[in-house]
Amino acid sequence: MHQNEEKKNKDPEGCKLIIGSYFAHIRNLLDEIAEYESLVDHKPEDTLILQVSNIRVSQIGDILVKARIAKKITARYN
């Protein structure tokens, strides 16, 4: 605890930046959790609308995963 106070006193702006970064990560995680819960709660028989714009090829996998979660499609191997 004492070391943290020393660091805080030596570099208060740096500490604020680090704490701000932590809170940004927490907000992003909470947003992702909310999105996941929304996808899980989606009824497969309903139309699924995902909000995307300017899709990059690297995002296609994420979009497919979200659609599979919402439609309750799993990869089961026999």
Phi, psi and omega in degrees: 000319181296321180297320179298319179294322178297313179299319181297319180288325181286323184219072183297323180293319178298319178296319178298319179296317180296315180296318177299321177297316178300315181294325176296319177297318179297316179299317179298318179296318179296321176296318179294321178296315179298319178296316179299313180299323177296318179293319180295323181282349182295136177277123184304331181282346178277156177291137179258125177240116176256132179276109177220150175213147181051057183294133173261155180304324181294344182267349185299319179301315179298320180295318178296320178298316179298317179296319179295320178297312183294325182270003178061038178264124180243161176260088180261131179250136180270000000 
